[in-house]
Amino acid sequence: MKKTNVVPEEQPTRVRTWYGLPAEIVIGEDLWHRVSTGGLAYPHPGLVNQHLRQGLPRQERKRLTYWHELGHLETFPLTILHGLLIWRTWRERQDTPWYLRLIIGLLALMAGWEATAELYTMVRAGPDYARLYRHARPKLPMLPLFWAAMGGLASAGTLWMLSGRRERGV
Ligand SMILES: [Zn+2]
């Protein structure tokens, strides 16, 4: 039988964001992460990380995943600003059913948050980031796919919401 690497439950890492929010981050084995702030836990499947870290050594995968999760916390204020920007255009888009506005707005918001979390990861990893992906085996086009999808969703969705304003302004 194949020996499986059973890793005992990881110890949470305690962090404090630059805006003072205390949080705990646990990176599990591939399938899930848990981020908690003030007793509120947000366990979530690591979908983005799982796909994005394919082909990287296990330890590096965990390190980048940890920074990505921390990046979500550290860039949260930016996401709030992005959300406010989208929210302000809400009424200007009354030509579109509310549920479509909601879906497009949320998609743009979440995609933008993924992009800023990964930018944070790139800054923390520095030149290591490019080196790791150059040596990834198997080499998969995960990074271009990620940036095309997240960048596309975030900018297209946001521009679409904002263009409602401009049309009205003329
Ligand atoms: Zn993410």
py3Dmol code that shows the C-alpha trace and the ligand (Angstrom):
import py3Dmol

protein = """\
ATOM      1  CA  MET A   1       0.000   0.000   0.000  1.00  0.00           C
ATOM      2  CA  LYS A   2       1.235   3.462  -0.843  1.00  0.00           C
ATOM      3  CA  LYS A   3       2.507   5.281   2.174  1.00  0.00           C
ATOM      4  CA  THR A   4       0.582   8.467   2.647  1.00  0.00           C
ATOM      5  CA  ASN A   5       2.043  11.532   4.226  1.00  0.00           C
ATOM      6  CA  VAL A   6      -0.257  12.129   7.125  1.00  0.00           C
ATOM      7  CA  VAL A   7       0.576  15.485   8.573  1.00  0.00           C
ATOM      8  CA  PRO A   8      -0.854  16.266  11.993  1.00  0.00           C
ATOM      9  CA  GLU A   9      -3.192  19.217  12.240  1.00  0.00           C
ATOM     10  CA  GLU A  10      -1.142  22.311  11.609  1.00  0.00           C
ATOM     11  CA  GLN A  11      -0.696  24.916  14.287  1.00  0.00           C
ATOM     12  CA  PRO A  12      -2.422  28.157  13.447  1.00  0.00           C
ATOM     13  CA  THR A  13      -0.171  31.105  12.669  1.00  0.00           C
ATOM     14  CA  ARG A  14      -1.217  34.253  14.492  1.00  0.00           C
ATOM     15  CA  VAL A  15      -0.943  37.445  12.526  1.00  0.00           C
ATOM     16  CA  ARG A  16      -1.994  41.059  12.824  1.00  0.00           C
ATOM     17  CA  THR A  17      -2.793  42.965   9.662  1.00  0.00           C
ATOM     18  CA  TRP A  18      -1.374  46.426   9.005  1.00  0.00           C
ATOM     19  CA  TYR A  19      -4.757  47.916   9.927  1.00  0.00           C
ATOM     20  CA  GLY A  20      -4.753  46.093  13.258  1.00  0.00           C
ATOM     21  CA  LEU A  21      -6.997  43.085  12.659  1.00  0.00           C
ATOM     22  CA  PRO A  22      -5.804  40.025  14.601  1.00  0.00           C
ATOM     23  CA  ALA A  23      -6.234  36.766  12.687  1.00  0.00           C
ATOM     24  CA  GLU A  24      -5.197  33.127  12.595  1.00  0.00           C
ATOM     25  CA  ILE A  25      -4.285  31.227   9.456  1.00  0.00           C
ATOM     26  CA  VAL A  26      -4.108  27.454   9.094  1.00  0.00           C
ATOM     27  CA  ILE A  27      -3.008  25.958   5.805  1.00  0.00           C
ATOM     28  CA  GLY A  28      -4.243  22.391   5.560  1.00  0.00           C
ATOM     29  CA  GLU A  29      -3.173  19.782   3.075  1.00  0.00           C
ATOM     30  CA  ASP A  30      -4.266  21.051  -0.334  1.00  0.00           C
ATOM     31  CA  LEU A  31      -7.995  20.856   0.095  1.00  0.00           C
ATOM     32  CA  TRP A  32      -8.734  23.502   2.645  1.00  0.00           C
ATOM     33  CA  HIS A  33      -7.491  26.540   4.521  1.00  0.00           C
ATOM     34  CA  ARG A  34      -8.931  28.190   7.552  1.00  0.00           C
ATOM     35  CA  VAL A  35      -8.679  31.867   8.265  1.00  0.00           C
ATOM     36  CA  SER A  36     -10.248  33.211  11.435  1.00  0.00           C
ATOM     37  CA  THR A  37     -10.609  36.662  12.867  1.00  0.00           C
ATOM     38  CA  GLY A  38     -11.966  37.343  16.326  1.00  0.00           C
ATOM     39  CA  GLY A  39     -13.445  33.862  16.756  1.00  0.00           C
ATOM     40  CA  LEU A  40     -15.110  33.905  13.328  1.00  0.00           C
ATOM     41  CA  ALA A  41     -13.678  31.161  11.150  1.00  0.00           C
ATOM     42  CA  TYR A  42     -13.782  31.090   7.391  1.00  0.00           C
ATOM     43  CA  PRO A  43     -12.783  27.602   6.326  1.00  0.00           C
ATOM     44  CA  HIS A  44     -12.707  27.394   2.568  1.00  0.00           C
ATOM     45  CA  PRO A  45     -11.516  25.008  -0.104  1.00  0.00           C
ATOM     46  CA  GLY A  46      -8.282  26.278  -1.540  1.00  0.00           C
ATOM     47  CA  LEU A  47      -9.510  26.234  -5.109  1.00  0.00           C
ATOM     48  CA  VAL A  48      -7.344  29.036  -6.429  1.00  0.00           C
ATOM     49  CA  ASN A  49      -4.267  27.930  -4.521  1.00  0.00           C
ATOM     50  CA  GLN A  50      -4.735  24.301  -5.453  1.00  0.00           C
ATOM     51  CA  HIS A  51      -4.704  25.098  -9.152  1.00  0.00           C
ATOM     52  CA  LEU A  52      -2.156  27.857  -9.012  1.00  0.00           C
ATOM     53  CA  ARG A  53       0.476  25.877  -7.071  1.00  0.00           C
ATOM     54  CA  GLN A  54       0.518  22.768  -9.232  1.00  0.00           C
ATOM     55  CA  GLY A  55       3.986  21.508 -10.011  1.00  0.00           C
ATOM     56  CA  LEU A  56       5.701  23.369  -7.158  1.00  0.00           C
ATOM     57  CA  PRO A  57       7.567  21.597  -4.316  1.00  0.00           C
ATOM     58  CA  ARG A  58       5.302  20.870  -1.343  1.00  0.00           C
ATOM     59  CA  GLN A  59       6.954  23.260   1.097  1.00  0.00           C
ATOM     60  CA  GLU A  60       6.952  26.098  -1.407  1.00  0.00           C
ATOM     61  CA  ARG A  61       3.344  25.390  -2.229  1.00  0.00           C
ATOM     62  CA  LYS A  62       2.433  25.838   1.416  1.00  0.00           C
ATOM     63  CA  ARG A  63       4.541  28.970   1.772  1.00  0.00           C
ATOM     64  CA  LEU A  64       2.950  30.690  -1.236  1.00  0.00           C
ATOM     65  CA  THR A  65      -0.500  29.519  -0.142  1.00  0.00           C
ATOM     66  CA  TYR A  66       0.049  31.020   3.299  1.00  0.00           C
ATOM     67  CA  TRP A  67       1.086  34.366   1.791  1.00  0.00           C
ATOM     68  CA  HIS A  68      -1.895  34.296  -0.521  1.00  0.00           C
ATOM     69  CA  GLU A  69      -4.276  33.842   2.438  1.00  0.00           C
ATOM     70  CA  LEU A  70      -2.466  36.536   4.390  1.00  0.00           C
ATOM     71  CA  GLY A  71      -2.669  38.658   1.232  1.00  0.00           C
ATOM     72  CA  HIS A  72      -6.463  38.379   1.334  1.00  0.00           C
ATOM     73  CA  LEU A  73      -6.441  39.873   4.831  1.00  0.00           C
ATOM     74  CA  GLU A  74      -3.839  42.554   4.122  1.00  0.00           C
ATOM     75  CA  THR A  75      -5.556  43.757   0.947  1.00  0.00           C
ATOM     76  CA  PHE A  76      -9.083  43.613   2.381  1.00  0.00           C
ATOM     77  CA  PRO A  77      -9.352  47.446   2.674  1.00  0.00           C
ATOM     78  CA  LEU A  78      -8.676  47.681  -1.076  1.00  0.00           C
ATOM     79  CA  THR A  79     -11.486  45.218  -1.693  1.00  0.00           C
ATOM     80  CA  ILE A  80     -13.809  47.362   0.438  1.00  0.00           C
ATOM     81  CA  LEU A  81     -12.912  50.408  -1.693  1.00  0.00           C
ATOM     82  CA  HIS A  82     -13.499  48.376  -4.840  1.00  0.00           C
ATOM     83  CA  GLY A  83     -16.863  47.257  -3.411  1.00  0.00           C
ATOM     84  CA  LEU A  84     -17.841  50.857  -2.643  1.00  0.00           C
ATOM     85  CA  LEU A  85     -16.933  51.904  -6.167  1.00  0.00           C
ATOM     86  CA  ILE A  86     -19.121  49.154  -7.612  1.00  0.00           C
ATOM     87  CA  TRP A  87     -21.906  49.905  -5.110  1.00  0.00           C
ATOM     88  CA  ARG A  88     -21.995  53.579  -6.116  1.00  0.00           C
ATOM     89  CA  THR A  89     -22.782  52.602  -9.690  1.00  0.00           C
ATOM     90  CA  TRP A  90     -25.620  50.300  -8.615  1.00  0.00           C
ATOM     91  CA  ARG A  91     -28.509  52.685  -9.316  1.00  0.00           C
ATOM     92  CA  GLU A  92     -27.045  53.867 -12.594  1.00  0.00           C
ATOM     93  CA  ARG A  93     -27.397  50.394 -13.997  1.00  0.00           C
ATOM     94  CA  GLN A  94     -31.165  50.064 -13.758  1.00  0.00           C
ATOM     95  CA  ASP A  95     -31.379  48.974 -17.371  1.00  0.00           C
ATOM     96  CA  THR A  96     -30.020  45.629 -16.121  1.00  0.00           C
ATOM     97  CA  PRO A  97     -31.933  43.261 -13.749  1.00  0.00           C
ATOM     98  CA  TRP A  98     -30.724  43.509 -10.139  1.00  0.00           C
ATOM     99  CA  TYR A  99     -29.577  39.867  -9.990  1.00  0.00           C
ATOM    100  CA  LEU A 100     -27.320  40.336 -13.015  1.00  0.00           C
ATOM    101  CA  ARG A 101     -25.848  43.462 -11.466  1.00  0.00           C
ATOM    102  CA  LEU A 102     -25.306  41.506  -8.246  1.00  0.00           C
ATOM    103  CA  ILE A 103     -23.605  38.572  -9.997  1.00  0.00           C
ATOM    104  CA  ILE A 104     -21.383  40.770 -12.163  1.00  0.00           C
ATOM    105  CA  GLY A 105     -20.520  43.068  -9.246  1.00  0.00           C
ATOM    106  CA  LEU A 106     -19.665  40.142  -6.928  1.00  0.00           C
ATOM    107  CA  LEU A 107     -17.624  38.364  -9.590  1.00  0.00           C
ATOM    108  CA  ALA A 108     -15.610  41.507 -10.290  1.00  0.00           C
ATOM    109  CA  LEU A 109     -15.117  42.033  -6.564  1.00  0.00           C
ATOM    110  CA  MET A 110     -13.984  38.473  -5.816  1.00  0.00           C
ATOM    111  CA  ALA A 111     -11.738  38.319  -8.892  1.00  0.00           C
ATOM    112  CA  GLY A 112     -10.137  41.602  -7.881  1.00  0.00           C
ATOM    113  CA  TRP A 113      -9.555  40.279  -4.374  1.00  0.00           C
ATOM    114  CA  GLU A 114      -7.902  37.124  -5.749  1.00  0.00           C
ATOM    115  CA  ALA A 115      -5.678  39.285  -7.937  1.00  0.00           C
ATOM    116  CA  THR A 116      -4.569  41.566  -5.078  1.00  0.00           C
ATOM    117  CA  ALA A 117      -3.929  38.547  -2.797  1.00  0.00           C
ATOM    118  CA  GLU A 118      -1.721  36.998  -5.463  1.00  0.00           C
ATOM    119  CA  LEU A 119       0.083  40.304  -6.095  1.00  0.00           C
ATOM    120  CA  TYR A 120       0.832  40.369  -2.377  1.00  0.00           C
ATOM    121  CA  THR A 121       2.189  36.806  -2.680  1.00  0.00           C
ATOM    122  CA  MET A 122       4.454  37.866  -5.553  1.00  0.00           C
ATOM    123  CA  VAL A 123       5.832  40.807  -3.584  1.00  0.00           C
ATOM    124  CA  ARG A 124       6.516  38.642  -0.516  1.00  0.00           C
ATOM    125  CA  ALA A 125       8.168  35.876  -2.534  1.00  0.00           C
ATOM    126  CA  GLY A 126      10.256  38.330  -4.600  1.00  0.00           C
ATOM    127  CA  PRO A 127      12.479  36.823  -7.308  1.00  0.00           C
ATOM    128  CA  ASP A 128      11.737  33.361  -5.848  1.00  0.00           C
ATOM    129  CA  TYR A 129       8.276  33.557  -7.336  1.00  0.00           C
ATOM    130  CA  ALA A 130       9.382  33.613 -10.964  1.00  0.00           C
ATOM    131  CA  ARG A 131      12.138  31.073 -10.277  1.00  0.00           C
ATOM    132  CA  LEU A 132       9.686  28.606  -8.685  1.00  0.00           C
ATOM    133  CA  TYR A 133       7.286  28.824 -11.598  1.00  0.00           C
ATOM    134  CA  ARG A 134      10.115  28.472 -14.116  1.00  0.00           C
ATOM    135  CA  HIS A 135      11.058  25.166 -12.498  1.00  0.00           C
ATOM    136  CA  ALA A 136       7.516  23.898 -11.934  1.00  0.00           C
ATOM    137  CA  ARG A 137       7.006  20.300 -13.021  1.00  0.00           C
ATOM    138  CA  PRO A 138       4.765  19.582 -14.787  1.00  0.00           C
ATOM    139  CA  LYS A 139       4.800  23.020 -16.305  1.00  0.00           C
ATOM    140  CA  LEU A 140       1.218  24.183 -16.611  1.00  0.00           C
ATOM    141  CA  PRO A 141      -0.059  27.541 -17.863  1.00  0.00           C
ATOM    142  CA  MET A 142      -1.650  28.247 -14.478  1.00  0.00           C
ATOM    143  CA  LEU A 143      -0.284  31.752 -13.982  1.00  0.00           C
ATOM    144  CA  PRO A 144      -1.363  33.178 -17.363  1.00  0.00           C
ATOM    145  CA  LEU A 145      -4.742  31.478 -16.938  1.00  0.00           C
ATOM    146  CA  PHE A 146      -5.152  32.941 -13.463  1.00  0.00           C
ATOM    147  CA  TRP A 147      -4.267  36.486 -14.561  1.00  0.00           C
ATOM    148  CA  ALA A 148      -6.399  36.280 -17.684  1.00  0.00           C
ATOM    149  CA  ALA A 149      -9.400  35.038 -15.701  1.00  0.00           C
ATOM    150  CA  MET A 150      -9.075  37.236 -12.588  1.00  0.00           C
ATOM    151  CA  GLY A 151      -7.803  40.328 -14.358  1.00  0.00           C
ATOM    152  CA  GLY A 152     -10.441  39.935 -17.062  1.00  0.00           C
ATOM    153  CA  LEU A 153     -13.340  39.409 -14.652  1.00  0.00           C
ATOM    154  CA  ALA A 154     -12.270  42.191 -12.307  1.00  0.00           C
ATOM    155  CA  SER A 155     -11.634  44.835 -14.960  1.00  0.00           C
ATOM    156  CA  ALA A 156     -14.463  43.890 -17.351  1.00  0.00           C
ATOM    157  CA  GLY A 157     -17.019  43.716 -14.499  1.00  0.00           C
ATOM    158  CA  THR A 158     -15.876  46.986 -12.934  1.00  0.00           C
ATOM    159  CA  LEU A 159     -15.729  48.841 -16.257  1.00  0.00           C
ATOM    160  CA  TRP A 160     -19.162  47.541 -17.159  1.00  0.00           C
ATOM    161  CA  MET A 161     -20.630  48.817 -13.878  1.00  0.00           C
ATOM    162  CA  LEU A 162     -18.895  52.178 -14.294  1.00  0.00           C
ATOM    163  CA  SER A 163     -19.956  52.602 -17.918  1.00  0.00           C
ATOM    164  CA  GLY A 164     -23.587  52.819 -16.748  1.00  0.00           C
ATOM    165  CA  ARG A 165     -22.681  56.084 -15.061  1.00  0.00           C
ATOM    166  CA  ARG A 166     -21.005  57.574 -18.062  1.00  0.00           C
ATOM    167  CA  GLU A 167     -23.877  56.792 -20.434  1.00  0.00           C
ATOM    168  CA  ARG A 168     -26.243  58.580 -18.100  1.00  0.00           C
ATOM    169  CA  GLY A 169     -23.951  61.525 -17.782  1.00  0.00           C
ATOM    170  CA  VAL A 170     -24.117  62.439 -21.491  1.00  0.00           C
TER     171      VAL A 170
END
"""
ligand_1 = """\
1
ZN
Zn -7.569 33.458 -2.876
"""
view = py3Dmol.view(width=600, height=400)
view.addModel(protein, "pdb")
view.setStyle({"model": 0}, {"cartoon": {"style": "trace"}})
view.addModel(ligand_1, "xyz")
view.setStyle({"model": 1}, {"stick": {}})
view.zoomTo()
view.show()
